Every structure is written in C-alpha cells, then in structure tokens.
Amino acid sequence: MMEESGDHIGMVVPQIFVERTLAIIKPDAVHRAEEIEDIILRSGFTILQKRRVHLTPEQASDFYAEHFGKLFFPSLVAYMSSGPIIAFVLSKEKAITYWRELIGPTNTLKARQTHPDCLRAIYGTDDQRNALHGSDSLSSGEREIRFFFPDSVVEPIPTGQAARDYLSKSVNPTLLKGLTELCKQKPSEPVTWLADWLLENNPNKPRVGGQPRVEEPL
C-alpha cells in the first residue's frame, strides 16, 4: 500500500478467509496413506486434525444419510465400513474447491480417462471404490468435520486485521505469561521448555488424561 503525506491512497485489499474441508482416505487406499498425505502437504494444505477410525455400518449410514434410498446406498455403506479410514481436516484458501480438483471426478474409471493425474485416477479402484472423499460445499464441510471431530470450531480462519485482533485477544496474553515464566525458570533448552509450557497451559484445550488410540471407533 502506498502512502503520501500520511494519507493512504485508494487501494482496497480484499479480506481472504482460509477454508476448512474434510478429506477422507477410504478403505481401498489406506495402505497408500503416507503417499497421499505427502501429496496433501506438498499441495499447500495444512492438516489441522487427523483421525484413523473404523466406521460401523450404522455410522457409515449416518455419514451418507443424504444418499439414503438410492440404489448404491447399501454397497456404499458396506464399502465405507469394510476397513479403517483416515479422516483429515484440511485448511487452505478455497480448500474445498482445490481439494475436489485434486481428487478429481467421483467415478475412478471416468477419472482415468478425463483426469489421469488426479488422485482418484491414481489411487481409486472402480466406479464406487474411489479412494478419497472431499466436502462439496461449506455447509457440507461443516457438517462432515463435526461428524468426525465433534469438538472442532468450524469457521473461516481470519487474516489481516481480524488475525491481529485475534492474536491480541486470545494468543498474546498466554504467550506473555509463558515468556515471563521462561525468564524466571531460565531452562537450559528455552525453546523446548516454552513449547511444552504452551501445550500444558493452552486455555482453549482442556487437558485429557490417557494416550489416544492409534485406531478407534467413531
């Protein structure tokens, strides 16, 4: 932004919000999960949350409730409950659009003809077992994220002045306390100590006892 004599000269900066979307690696592609996760990160997405689960048929039915009554519904439920899946919350500007472009058309067989470089063409099996899922809209993303991550706060991530306001109100007070305590303690490894202190004193995350299971039912 240019300045002249202390006055800002007309320049409108659009506010950009980072979206969240739900991504799923389905049962037929879980064995390639490490490769797919690497592609996700190299494509500019941030992985906010990640969960490996094995859905029951009832849970799969609830997740795909919008398709209830369609001919493919029983086989879809059977497929999605046939083995473990990995659910991610991804963030990026226009995350929903970019993730769906990356995974490609729903039908793997057609994807191989029209979008041979997309993830479904590479990792999918057939017209139904298509390896990956992505939310198709903001409202679907919100519902699907809450299905797998009930405690998630699903809203656009602010940038610009909104981000500065958030940092000032919600982050800086805790960080200041941590830095003050760091000066008092004078640990031999200050960065590691501060990181551990912030994890222990995060006001937005209640402490939960026990270790998370690697694989758990939803």
Z-matrix of the N, CA and C atoms (Angstrom, degrees):
N
C 1 1.457
C 2 1.521 1 109.13
N 3 1.359 2 118.95 1 131.48
C 4 1.464 3 123.44 2 -178.87
C 5 1.518 4 110.08 3 -86.42
N 6 1.338 5 115.88 4 150.93
C 7 1.451 6 121.07 5 176.38
C 8 1.519 7 109.18 6 -128.28
N 9 1.338 8 116.36 7 146.79
C 10 1.467 9 121.44 8 176.01
C 11 1.514 10 108.34 9 -147.01
N 12 1.372 11 116.05 10 120.83
C 13 1.468 12 122.77 11 -179.27
C 14 1.522 13 111.40 12 54.70
N 15 1.359 14 115.85 13 35.56
C 16 1.462 15 119.89 14 176.72
C 17 1.499 16 114.88 15 81.51
N 18 1.340 17 118.41 16 -4.86
C 19 1.463 18 120.68 17 -178.52
C 20 1.516 19 109.73 18 -103.89
N 21 1.336 20 117.70 19 138.67
C 22 1.463 21 122.30 20 175.88
C 23 1.520 22 109.33 21 -78.00
N 24 1.314 23 116.84 22 130.58
C 25 1.462 24 121.38 23 178.90
C 26 1.512 25 108.73 24 -92.22
N 27 1.337 26 114.65 25 133.40
C 28 1.457 27 124.79 26 -169.92
C 29 1.520 28 117.07 27 -35.06
N 30 1.298 29 114.59 28 108.65
C 31 1.455 30 120.06 29 176.60
C 32 1.515 31 107.00 30 -152.68
N 33 1.293 32 117.19 31 114.38
C 34 1.460 33 121.37 32 -177.86
C 35 1.520 34 108.54 33 -93.79
N 36 1.338 35 115.32 34 122.56
C 37 1.458 36 120.43 35 178.58
C 38 1.520 37 107.95 36 -101.77
N 39 1.319 38 118.92 37 114.74
C 40 1.458 39 120.44 38 -179.06
C 41 1.520 40 111.79 39 -66.30
N 42 1.340 41 116.10 40 143.14
C 43 1.458 42 120.20 41 176.75
C 44 1.521 43 109.12 42 -81.66
N 45 1.317 44 115.18 43 128.96
C 46 1.457 45 120.97 44 -177.35
C 47 1.521 46 108.65 45 -109.85
N 48 1.313 47 116.06 46 132.14
C 49 1.453 48 120.16 47 177.08
C 50 1.520 49 109.32 48 -116.29
N 51 1.300 50 114.17 49 132.12
C 52 1.456 51 120.62 50 176.95
C 53 1.522 52 107.95 51 -80.49
N 54 1.312 53 116.79 52 127.88
C 55 1.460 54 121.05 53 -179.49
C 56 1.526 55 110.90 54 -88.71
N 57 1.321 56 114.70 55 160.87
C 58 1.459 57 121.91 56 169.14
C 59 1.523 58 108.47 57 -114.80
N 60 1.305 59 116.08 58 145.87
C 61 1.463 60 120.54 59 174.80
C 62 1.510 61 108.96 60 -141.63
N 63 1.330 62 115.76 61 155.74
C 64 1.458 63 120.06 62 174.92
C 65 1.518 64 108.90 63 -93.64
N 66 1.305 65 116.31 64 133.34
C 67 1.458 66 122.57 65 173.50
C 68 1.523 67 108.10 66 -122.07
N 69 1.321 68 115.99 67 141.50
C 70 1.465 69 120.78 68 178.01
C 71 1.520 70 109.20 69 -129.07
N 72 1.322 71 115.96 70 131.68
C 73 1.460 72 121.10 71 165.84
C 74 1.529 73 105.73 72 -92.86
N 75 1.322 74 115.99 73 116.93
C 76 1.458 75 121.52 74 -172.49
C 77 1.535 76 111.59 75 -82.63
N 78 1.352 77 117.15 76 170.13
C 79 1.471 78 119.85 77 -172.44
C 80 1.525 79 115.63 78 -53.71
N 81 1.338 80 118.14 79 -35.10
C 82 1.463 81 119.33 80 -176.04
C 83 1.523 82 113.36 81 -76.01
N 84 1.348 83 116.77 82 -7.74
C 85 1.470 84 119.29 83 -178.33
C 86 1.524 85 113.29 84 -122.67
N 87 1.325 86 117.92 85 1.84
C 88 1.463 87 120.01 86 -177.38
C 89 1.529 88 111.58 87 -58.85
N 90 1.325 89 116.57 88 -32.91
C 91 1.467 90 118.71 89 -179.48
C 92 1.526 91 112.09 90 -68.65
N 93 1.338 92 117.80 91 -10.95
C 94 1.468 93 122.09 92 176.51
C 95 1.541 94 110.28 93 -109.31
N 96 1.313 95 116.61 94 18.93
C 97 1.468 96 121.36 95 -172.22
C 98 1.524 97 112.46 96 -60.08
N 99 1.318 98 117.42 97 -38.49
C 100 1.463 99 119.67 98 -177.99
C 101 1.533 100 111.06 99 -62.99
N 102 1.320 101 116.27 100 -42.02
C 103 1.472 102 120.80 101 177.96
C 104 1.526 103 110.39 102 -63.27
N 105 1.334 104 115.49 103 -46.18
C 106 1.467 105 120.03 104 -176.67
C 107 1.525 106 110.59 105 -65.05
N 108 1.329 107 117.23 106 -41.21
C 109 1.463 108 120.05 107 178.71
C 110 1.530 109 110.53 108 -62.60
N 111 1.303 110 116.97 109 -37.89
C 112 1.458 111 120.43 110 177.68
C 113 1.532 112 110.71 111 -63.29
N 114 1.332 113 116.83 112 -40.82
C 115 1.467 114 120.98 113 177.32
C 116 1.527 115 110.44 114 -63.74
N 117 1.325 116 116.26 115 -41.22
C 118 1.465 117 121.00 116 178.65
C 119 1.536 118 110.09 117 -56.37
N 120 1.313 119 116.28 118 -48.72
C 121 1.457 120 120.50 119 -177.44
C 122 1.529 121 111.48 120 -68.68
N 123 1.320 122 117.29 121 -40.37
C 124 1.461 123 120.51 122 179.76
C 125 1.531 124 112.08 123 -69.30
N 126 1.323 125 116.32 124 -18.52
C 127 1.463 126 120.74 125 178.36
C 128 1.524 127 112.31 126 -87.54
N 129 1.318 128 117.09 127 5.01
C 130 1.458 129 120.71 128 174.07
C 131 1.507 130 116.00 129 93.33
N 132 1.331 131 117.71 130 6.14
C 133 1.463 132 120.56 131 177.69
C 134 1.530 133 109.83 132 -84.25
N 135 1.316 134 114.85 133 149.58
C 136 1.462 135 121.68 134 169.76
C 137 1.522 136 108.04 135 -104.25
N 138 1.316 137 117.13 136 131.93
C 139 1.464 138 121.57 137 177.06
C 140 1.522 139 107.46 138 -89.61
N 141 1.331 140 116.19 139 108.61
C 142 1.463 141 121.17 140 -178.77
C 143 1.519 142 111.70 141 -83.69
N 144 1.324 143 116.42 142 -38.73
C 145 1.465 144 120.80 143 179.89
C 146 1.525 145 108.66 144 -146.32
N 147 1.315 146 114.27 145 155.07
C 148 1.467 147 119.49 146 -176.63
C 149 1.528 148 107.82 147 -150.56
N 150 1.316 149 115.89 148 139.25
C 151 1.459 150 121.21 149 -177.35
C 152 1.506 151 110.75 150 -149.46
N 153 1.316 152 117.72 151 131.83
C 154 1.465 153 122.38 152 172.89
C 155 1.519 154 107.37 153 -102.55
N 156 1.318 155 117.52 154 123.38
C 157 1.463 156 121.78 155 -176.64
C 158 1.527 157 109.49 156 -139.29
N 159 1.311 158 114.85 157 161.64
C 160 1.465 159 121.48 158 172.59
C 161 1.526 160 106.48 159 -122.12
N 162 1.321 161 116.52 160 104.74
C 163 1.458 162 121.20 161 -176.91
C 164 1.520 163 111.22 162 -69.72
N 165 1.322 164 115.35 163 143.29
C 166 1.456 165 119.79 164 168.06
C 167 1.529 166 107.51 165 -80.33
N 168 1.327 167 118.75 166 163.21
C 169 1.468 168 119.75 167 175.59
C 170 1.532 169 112.33 168 -56.67
N 171 1.330 170 116.63 169 -35.45
C 172 1.464 171 119.59 170 179.78
C 173 1.528 172 111.06 171 -66.69
N 174 1.331 173 116.54 172 -41.44
C 175 1.460 174 120.10 173 179.14
C 176 1.528 175 111.43 174 -67.45
N 177 1.325 176 116.44 175 -40.20
C 178 1.464 177 119.91 176 177.05
C 179 1.528 178 110.18 177 -63.23
N 180 1.332 179 117.21 178 -38.43
C 181 1.464 180 121.29 179 177.41
C 182 1.522 181 111.06 180 -63.13
N 183 1.321 182 116.55 181 -41.41
C 184 1.466 183 120.42 182 179.22
C 185 1.529 184 110.66 183 -65.22
N 186 1.318 185 116.79 184 -41.37
C 187 1.460 186 119.72 185 -177.60
C 188 1.526 187 110.97 186 -65.00
N 189 1.330 188 116.30 187 -39.25
C 190 1.468 189 120.85 188 -178.34
C 191 1.527 190 112.13 189 -102.01
N 192 1.331 191 116.36 190 30.77
C 193 1.467 192 120.95 191 -175.56
C 194 1.527 193 112.38 192 -56.86
N 195 1.338 194 118.11 193 -29.93
C 196 1.474 195 120.76 194 -178.89
C 197 1.524 196 111.74 195 -63.95
N 198 1.332 197 117.89 196 -20.62
C 199 1.458 198 121.32 197 -179.71
C 200 1.532 199 112.91 198 -97.69
N 201 1.314 200 116.08 199 5.36
C 202 1.466 201 119.50 200 -178.66
C 203 1.536 202 110.16 201 -57.73
N 204 1.328 203 115.73 202 134.83
C 205 1.457 204 121.21 203 179.49
C 206 1.512 205 113.94 204 94.90
N 207 1.333 206 117.73 205 -13.43
C 208 1.461 207 120.11 206 177.74
C 209 1.533 208 109.84 207 -80.63
N 210 1.309 209 115.76 208 153.76
C 211 1.465 210 120.26 209 -173.97
C 212 1.524 211 112.60 210 -59.10
N 213 1.325 212 117.09 211 -34.35
C 214 1.463 213 120.01 212 -175.95
C 215 1.526 214 112.97 213 -84.78
N 216 1.340 215 117.73 214 -4.64
C 217 1.459 216 120.64 215 -173.67
C 218 1.531 217 113.34 216 -57.66
N 219 1.347 218 120.21 217 -49.20
C 220 1.486 219 119.37 218 -179.19
C 221 1.525 220 112.97 219 -59.86
N 222 1.322 221 117.49 220 -42.09
C 223 1.465 222 119.30 221 -179.22
C 224 1.527 223 110.81 222 -70.92
N 225 1.328 224 117.73 223 -32.11
C 226 1.463 225 121.17 224 176.62
C 227 1.525 226 110.27 225 -64.48
N 228 1.322 227 116.21 226 -45.26
C 229 1.466 228 120.62 227 179.02
C 230 1.529 229 110.41 228 -63.03
N 231 1.330 230 116.55 229 -43.50
C 232 1.465 231 120.27 230 179.17
C 233 1.524 232 110.88 231 -61.62
N 234 1.327 233 116.51 232 -41.42
C 235 1.460 234 121.39 233 -179.71
C 236 1.526 235 110.86 234 -64.64
N 237 1.332 236 117.06 235 -48.55
C 238 1.460 237 120.61 236 -175.25
C 239 1.526 238 113.35 237 -71.71
N 240 1.314 239 117.23 238 -16.16
C 241 1.472 240 120.43 239 177.04
C 242 1.524 241 111.82 240 -106.12
N 243 1.332 242 117.11 241 10.10
C 244 1.463 243 120.67 242 -175.42
C 245 1.520 244 113.67 243 -81.91
N 246 1.317 245 117.79 244 -12.82
C 247 1.457 246 121.28 245 -179.04
C 248 1.514 247 110.31 246 -172.58
N 249 1.323 248 117.66 247 179.79
C 250 1.465 249 120.63 248 -179.63
C 251 1.527 250 111.60 249 -64.59
N 252 1.319 251 115.01 250 152.21
C 253 1.454 252 122.50 251 171.39
C 254 1.526 253 107.51 252 -128.59
N 255 1.325 254 116.42 253 164.92
C 256 1.465 255 120.63 254 175.05
C 257 1.521 256 107.85 255 -124.19
N 258 1.323 257 115.23 256 122.24
C 259 1.464 258 121.50 257 -179.94
C 260 1.521 259 109.66 258 -104.72
N 261 1.331 260 115.83 259 137.57
C 262 1.457 261 122.37 260 179.56
C 263 1.522 262 109.88 261 -126.36
N 264 1.310 263 115.93 262 147.47
C 265 1.457 264 120.95 263 162.54
C 266 1.527 265 105.99 264 -103.71
N 267 1.333 266 116.47 265 116.41
C 268 1.459 267 122.08 266 -178.59
C 269 1.522 268 109.84 267 -106.90
N 270 1.310 269 116.25 268 147.37
C 271 1.464 270 120.00 269 176.58
C 272 1.520 271 110.12 270 -130.79
N 273 1.316 272 114.05 271 145.51
C 274 1.459 273 122.57 272 178.86
C 275 1.520 274 106.45 273 178.84
N 276 1.304 275 117.69 274 158.59
C 277 1.460 276 119.25 275 171.71
C 278 1.532 277 108.34 276 -62.71
N 279 1.326 278 116.22 277 128.84
C 280 1.464 279 122.49 278 -176.98
C 281 1.535 280 111.09 279 54.91
N 282 1.321 281 115.65 280 44.08
C 283 1.467 282 121.01 281 -175.39
C 284 1.525 283 112.61 282 -59.34
N 285 1.338 284 117.57 283 -39.16
C 286 1.464 285 120.63 284 -177.22
C 287 1.514 286 110.58 285 -62.44
N 288 1.328 287 116.17 286 -48.85
C 289 1.467 288 120.30 287 -179.16
C 290 1.521 289 111.11 288 -64.29
N 291 1.333 290 117.38 289 -47.13
C 292 1.463 291 120.54 290 -175.38
C 293 1.531 292 111.73 291 -66.91
N 294 1.330 293 117.01 292 -38.08
C 295 1.465 294 119.00 293 179.95
C 296 1.523 295 110.68 294 -67.74
N 297 1.336 296 117.05 295 -41.74
C 298 1.458 297 118.96 296 179.47
C 299 1.533 298 111.49 297 -67.70
N 300 1.310 299 116.98 298 -32.74
C 301 1.465 300 119.15 299 174.72
C 302 1.527 301 110.56 300 -67.16
N 303 1.322 302 116.32 301 -37.96
C 304 1.461 303 120.40 302 -178.36
C 305 1.523 304 111.74 303 -68.27
N 306 1.348 305 117.24 304 -39.31
C 307 1.473 306 118.68 305 -178.25
C 308 1.526 307 111.91 306 -81.14
N 309 1.332 308 118.32 307 -28.24
C 310 1.452 309 120.58 308 174.09
C 311 1.513 310 115.20 309 88.18
N 312 1.345 311 117.10 310 -171.45
C 313 1.464 312 122.38 311 -176.79
C 314 1.525 313 113.00 312 -59.31
N 315 1.334 314 115.24 313 153.77
C 316 1.468 315 121.15 314 -176.73
C 317 1.519 316 112.21 315 -61.91
N 318 1.314 317 117.41 316 -43.78
C 319 1.465 318 121.96 317 -177.40
C 320 1.530 319 109.57 318 -82.09
N 321 1.325 320 115.86 319 114.46
C 322 1.468 321 120.64 320 -177.32
C 323 1.524 322 111.98 321 -58.43
N 324 1.317 323 117.26 322 -40.55
C 325 1.458 324 120.64 323 -177.00
C 326 1.522 325 111.30 324 -64.61
N 327 1.345 326 116.18 325 -41.90
C 328 1.460 327 119.69 326 176.76
C 329 1.527 328 111.03 327 -70.23
N 330 1.333 329 115.88 328 -35.68
C 331 1.462 330 120.01 329 179.78
C 332 1.530 331 110.91 330 -60.43
N 333 1.320 332 116.44 331 -36.84
C 334 1.467 333 119.50 332 -179.89
C 335 1.527 334 111.85 333 -66.81
N 336 1.319 335 116.43 334 -24.75
C 337 1.465 336 120.28 335 178.71
C 338 1.522 337 112.09 336 -85.13
N 339 1.337 338 115.94 337 -40.92
C 340 1.464 339 119.72 338 -172.56
C 341 1.525 340 114.03 339 -99.83
N 342 1.342 341 117.61 340 -30.69
C 343 1.465 342 121.83 341 -178.18
C 344 1.533 343 108.98 342 -136.54
N 345 1.322 344 117.66 343 67.23
C 346 1.473 345 120.81 344 -172.33
C 347 1.525 346 114.88 345 -62.07
N 348 1.324 347 118.08 346 -17.48
C 349 1.462 348 120.47 347 -179.32
C 350 1.527 349 113.19 348 -94.82
N 351 1.326 350 117.91 349 -2.98
C 352 1.463 351 119.56 350 -178.78
C 353 1.524 352 110.19 351 -75.06
N 354 1.332 353 116.30 352 162.60
C 355 1.462 354 120.54 353 -174.05
C 356 1.524 355 112.64 354 -67.58
N 357 1.321 356 117.61 355 -35.29
C 358 1.463 357 118.94 356 178.75
C 359 1.523 358 111.31 357 -67.79
N 360 1.309 359 117.10 358 -34.70
C 361 1.461 360 119.94 359 176.89
C 362 1.525 361 110.64 360 -65.94
N 363 1.322 362 116.13 361 -34.65
C 364 1.465 363 120.96 362 -176.77
C 365 1.530 364 111.57 363 -81.86
N 366 1.348 365 116.73 364 -43.65
C 367 1.461 366 120.06 365 -170.74
C 368 1.529 367 114.15 366 -107.86
N 369 1.327 368 118.19 367 -13.21
C 370 1.460 369 120.49 368 -178.05
C 371 1.515 370 112.82 369 -73.07
N 372 1.331 371 115.95 370 165.30
C 373 1.459 372 122.06 371 -176.12
C 374 1.522 373 111.67 372 -107.42
N 375 1.342 374 117.14 373 -51.36
C 376 1.461 375 120.30 374 -178.79
C 377 1.523 376 109.75 375 -153.23
N 378 1.343 377 117.25 376 -159.66
C 379 1.462 378 120.16 377 -174.70
C 380 1.520 379 113.42 378 -66.88
N 381 1.331 380 117.98 379 -22.76
C 382 1.464 381 119.76 380 178.74
C 383 1.521 382 112.15 381 -109.48
N 384 1.311 383 117.77 382 -43.85
C 385 1.467 384 121.03 383 179.63
C 386 1.530 385 107.96 384 -81.30
N 387 1.328 386 113.98 385 86.97
C 388 1.461 387 120.11 386 -169.25
C 389 1.527 388 113.81 387 -108.48
N 390 1.324 389 117.06 388 17.16
C 391 1.467 390 124.00 389 165.90
C 392 1.523 391 115.45 390 77.36
N 393 1.340 392 118.57 391 -38.20
C 394 1.456 393 119.80 392 -169.36
C 395 1.527 394 112.04 393 -142.19
N 396 1.310 395 114.30 394 155.28
C 397 1.466 396 121.20 395 177.87
C 398 1.513 397 108.53 396 -129.33
N 399 1.335 398 116.14 397 147.79
C 400 1.453 399 121.75 398 172.49
C 401 1.515 400 110.40 399 -144.31
N 402 1.308 401 117.06 400 140.71
C 403 1.465 402 121.18 401 177.80
C 404 1.522 403 109.51 402 -60.03
N 405 1.350 404 116.57 403 143.48
C 406 1.464 405 119.48 404 -176.41
C 407 1.525 406 113.83 405 -100.07
N 408 1.335 407 117.76 406 -2.26
C 409 1.469 408 120.29 407 179.74
C 410 1.521 409 108.28 408 -163.47
N 411 1.329 410 116.54 409 168.74
C 412 1.464 411 120.28 410 178.20
C 413 1.519 412 111.65 411 -61.41
N 414 1.352 413 115.99 412 -42.20
C 415 1.462 414 118.99 413 -178.61
C 416 1.524 415 111.03 414 -67.52
N 417 1.339 416 117.25 415 -40.55
C 418 1.462 417 119.88 416 177.18
C 419 1.527 418 110.47 417 -64.85
N 420 1.332 419 116.26 418 -41.18
C 421 1.453 420 119.40 419 179.02
C 422 1.513 421 112.11 420 -60.64
N 423 1.324 422 116.24 421 -42.28
C 424 1.458 423 120.16 422 179.06
C 425 1.524 424 110.66 423 -61.88
N 426 1.327 425 116.54 424 -46.94
C 427 1.465 426 120.19 425 -179.11
C 428 1.531 427 111.10 426 -64.44
N 429 1.328 428 116.76 427 -44.00
C 430 1.459 429 120.49 428 -175.31
C 431 1.528 430 112.20 429 -70.51
N 432 1.328 431 116.68 430 -36.97
C 433 1.458 432 119.25 431 177.07
C 434 1.523 433 110.17 432 -63.87
N 435 1.330 434 116.47 433 -43.01
C 436 1.469 435 119.40 434 -179.79
C 437 1.524 436 111.55 435 -67.87
N 438 1.333 437 117.36 436 -26.26
C 439 1.460 438 120.54 437 178.09
C 440 1.532 439 109.90 438 -63.31
N 441 1.321 440 116.22 439 -45.82
C 442 1.465 441 120.31 440 -177.68
C 443 1.522 442 113.62 441 -90.79
N 444 1.324 443 116.88 442 -27.05
C 445 1.471 444 121.78 443 -176.93
C 446 1.526 445 108.27 444 -130.92
N 447 1.322 446 117.67 445 77.65
C 448 1.469 447 120.98 446 -171.56
C 449 1.524 448 114.39 447 -59.44
N 450 1.321 449 117.45 448 -25.05
C 451 1.468 450 119.97 449 -176.98
C 452 1.523 451 113.08 450 -89.95
N 453 1.337 452 117.12 451 1.98
C 454 1.464 453 119.90 452 -177.35
C 455 1.525 454 111.21 453 -68.37
N 456 1.320 455 114.63 454 144.07
C 457 1.462 456 121.34 455 170.46
C 458 1.520 457 106.08 456 -97.68
N 459 1.323 458 117.41 457 109.32
C 460 1.460 459 121.55 458 -174.05
C 461 1.518 460 109.29 459 -102.38
N 462 1.304 461 115.66 460 103.67
C 463 1.457 462 121.74 461 176.79
C 464 1.519 463 107.72 462 -159.34
N 465 1.342 464 118.36 463 159.99
C 466 1.463 465 119.41 464 178.93
C 467 1.521 466 111.81 465 -58.17
N 468 1.320 467 117.39 466 142.62
C 469 1.450 468 122.20 467 177.22
C 470 1.525 469 108.21 468 -82.97
N 471 1.338 470 118.88 469 122.53
C 472 1.454 471 119.83 470 -174.09
C 473 1.530 472 112.69 471 -75.17
N 474 1.314 473 115.72 472 153.37
C 475 1.462 474 121.55 473 173.25
C 476 1.522 475 108.07 474 -131.69
N 477 1.325 476 117.50 475 176.68
C 478 1.452 477 121.14 476 177.91
C 479 1.515 478 112.21 477 63.57
N 480 1.328 479 116.80 478 -137.71
C 481 1.455 480 121.48 479 -176.62
C 482 1.523 481 111.37 480 -63.29
N 483 1.321 482 116.86 481 -35.89
C 484 1.473 483 119.40 482 178.53
C 485 1.525 484 110.67 483 -61.84
N 486 1.328 485 116.67 484 -38.38
C 487 1.461 486 119.97 485 178.20
C 488 1.525 487 110.58 486 -67.52
N 489 1.326 488 116.46 487 -41.03
C 490 1.472 489 119.63 488 178.84
C 491 1.524 490 111.15 489 -63.65
N 492 1.333 491 116.43 490 -39.80
C 493 1.463 492 119.98 491 177.57
C 494 1.523 493 111.01 492 -63.40
N 495 1.341 494 115.82 493 -41.58
C 496 1.459 495 119.91 494 179.69
C 497 1.530 496 110.71 495 -63.71
N 498 1.330 497 116.67 496 -44.62
C 499 1.460 498 120.32 497 179.55
C 500 1.517 499 110.85 498 -61.11
N 501 1.337 500 115.88 499 -43.64
C 502 1.460 501 120.36 500 -178.32
C 503 1.525 502 112.01 501 -63.43
N 504 1.318 503 115.69 502 -38.85
C 505 1.466 504 119.94 503 -175.43
C 506 1.521 505 113.05 504 -85.63
N 507 1.337 506 117.39 505 -40.36
C 508 1.461 507 119.98 506 -167.63
C 509 1.520 508 115.04 507 -110.64
N 510 1.334 509 118.00 508 -21.77
C 511 1.463 510 119.88 509 -174.20
C 512 1.520 511 112.42 510 -108.65
N 513 1.329 512 116.06 511 -48.73
C 514 1.461 513 119.63 512 -173.42
C 515 1.527 514 114.53 513 -58.96
N 516 1.357 515 120.20 514 -40.27
C 517 1.471 516 118.71 515 179.72
C 518 1.529 517 112.69 516 -59.36
N 519 1.345 518 117.09 517 -43.40
C 520 1.459 519 119.64 518 178.91
C 521 1.524 520 110.92 519 -67.61
N 522 1.334 521 116.22 520 -41.43
C 523 1.460 522 119.95 521 179.19
C 524 1.528 523 110.79 522 -62.24
N 525 1.319 524 117.26 523 -40.16
C 526 1.465 525 120.96 524 179.08
C 527 1.525 526 111.17 525 -62.20
N 528 1.333 527 116.33 526 -42.03
C 529 1.463 528 119.99 527 177.26
C 530 1.523 529 110.77 528 -61.43
N 531 1.353 530 115.02 529 -42.74
C 532 1.455 531 118.69 530 -179.87
C 533 1.515 532 112.30 531 -64.13
N 534 1.336 533 117.42 532 -41.40
C 535 1.460 534 120.92 533 179.60
C 536 1.533 535 111.06 534 -67.30
N 537 1.330 536 116.21 535 -36.66
C 538 1.467 537 119.92 536 177.15
C 539 1.512 538 110.68 537 -63.14
N 540 1.336 539 115.97 538 -44.50
C 541 1.464 540 120.53 539 179.06
C 542 1.528 541 110.57 540 -66.26
N 543 1.318 542 116.31 541 -35.16
C 544 1.463 543 120.90 542 177.81
C 545 1.527 544 110.69 543 -60.90
N 546 1.317 545 116.53 544 -43.17
C 547 1.466 546 120.40 545 178.61
C 548 1.528 547 112.02 546 -63.70
N 549 1.345 548 115.59 547 -33.89
C 550 1.462 549 119.40 548 179.39
C 551 1.526 550 111.21 549 -72.28
N 552 1.335 551 115.72 550 -42.49
C 553 1.463 552 120.18 551 -173.85
C 554 1.533 553 112.85 552 -78.77
N 555 1.340 554 116.72 553 -34.58
C 556 1.461 555 122.74 554 -178.10
C 557 1.540 556 111.90 555 50.23
N 558 1.342 557 118.20 556 57.64
C 559 1.470 558 120.53 557 -178.53
C 560 1.529 559 111.06 558 -70.66
N 561 1.340 560 116.14 559 160.07
C 562 1.466 561 120.76 560 -179.29
C 563 1.525 562 111.99 561 -69.92
N 564 1.340 563 117.18 562 -28.95
C 565 1.463 564 121.96 563 177.87
C 566 1.525 565 108.15 564 -121.27
N 567 1.327 566 117.53 565 83.82
C 568 1.470 567 120.89 566 -170.99
C 569 1.524 568 114.34 567 -63.90
N 570 1.345 569 118.12 568 -36.52
C 571 1.466 570 119.72 569 -178.10
C 572 1.520 571 110.71 570 -66.34
N 573 1.340 572 115.92 571 -46.70
C 574 1.471 573 120.35 572 178.72
C 575 1.523 574 110.78 573 -63.40
N 576 1.310 575 116.23 574 -42.11
C 577 1.474 576 120.41 575 -179.58
C 578 1.524 577 110.18 576 -61.46
N 579 1.354 578 116.48 577 -45.42
C 580 1.458 579 119.76 578 -178.63
C 581 1.521 580 111.16 579 -65.42
N 582 1.336 581 116.97 580 -39.67
C 583 1.464 582 119.91 581 178.56
C 584 1.524 583 110.46 582 -60.93
N 585 1.340 584 116.79 583 -44.77
C 586 1.471 585 120.57 584 178.61
C 587 1.518 586 111.19 585 -64.21
N 588 1.332 587 116.59 586 -39.28
C 589 1.469 588 120.25 587 -179.29
C 590 1.522 589 110.38 588 -64.47
N 591 1.334 590 117.06 589 -42.99
C 592 1.462 591 120.61 590 -179.54
C 593 1.526 592 111.33 591 -64.99
N 594 1.334 593 116.67 592 -37.87
C 595 1.460 594 119.54 593 176.50
C 596 1.520 595 111.08 594 -63.43
N 597 1.319 596 116.27 595 -40.72
C 598 1.466 597 120.58 596 -177.83
C 599 1.523 598 112.46 597 -73.37
N 600 1.323 599 116.83 598 -26.21
C 601 1.466 600 120.66 599 -172.78
C 602 1.520 601 113.40 600 -115.45
N 603 1.329 602 117.11 601 20.99
C 604 1.456 603 121.40 602 177.22
C 605 1.532 604 109.29 603 -65.37
N 606 1.330 605 118.39 604 113.37
C 607 1.471 606 120.10 605 -176.23
C 608 1.520 607 113.58 606 -70.51
N 609 1.337 608 117.98 607 -15.16
C 610 1.461 609 121.14 608 -177.00
C 611 1.514 610 113.42 609 -98.03
N 612 1.328 611 116.68 610 3.11
C 613 1.455 612 119.59 611 -177.07
C 614 1.519 613 109.35 612 -135.28
N 615 1.341 614 117.49 613 104.45
C 616 1.461 615 119.40 614 179.36
C 617 1.515 616 111.26 615 -64.52
N 618 1.306 617 115.94 616 148.55
C 619 1.457 618 121.59 617 -179.39
C 620 1.525 619 110.07 618 -74.64
N 621 1.286 620 116.38 619 132.17
C 622 1.458 621 121.48 620 -179.49
C 623 1.516 622 108.19 621 -120.24
N 624 1.319 623 117.04 622 131.40
C 625 1.458 624 120.60 623 -178.40
C 626 1.510 625 111.98 624 -78.93
N 627 1.345 626 116.27 625 154.53
C 628 1.458 627 121.06 626 175.82
C 629 1.505 628 112.95 627 86.11
N 630 1.309 629 116.56 628 163.94
C 631 1.446 630 122.81 629 179.82
C 632 1.529 631 110.04 630 -96.36
N 633 1.345 632 117.67 631 141.08
C 634 1.463 633 119.34 632 178.05
C 635 1.521 634 111.41 633 -67.66
N 636 1.289 635 116.30 634 147.04
C 637 1.448 636 120.46 635 177.29
C 638 1.520 637 109.73 636 -78.18
N 639 1.314 638 115.98 637 145.56
C 640 1.464 639 120.44 638 178.75
C 641 1.520 640 110.47 639 -63.46
N 642 1.318 641 114.95 640 -40.51
C 643 1.464 642 119.55 641 177.59
C 644 1.508 643 107.40 642 -132.89
N 645 1.306 644 117.06 643 132.90
C 646 1.458 645 120.68 644 -175.43
C 647 1.510 646 109.57 645 -145.61
N 648 1.337 647 117.12 646 153.57
C 649 1.468 648 119.00 647 173.22
C 650 1.514 649 109.26 648 -71.59
N 651 1.327 650 116.03 649 154.27
C 652 1.457 651 120.06 650 178.88
C 653 1.511 652 110.00 651 -69.90
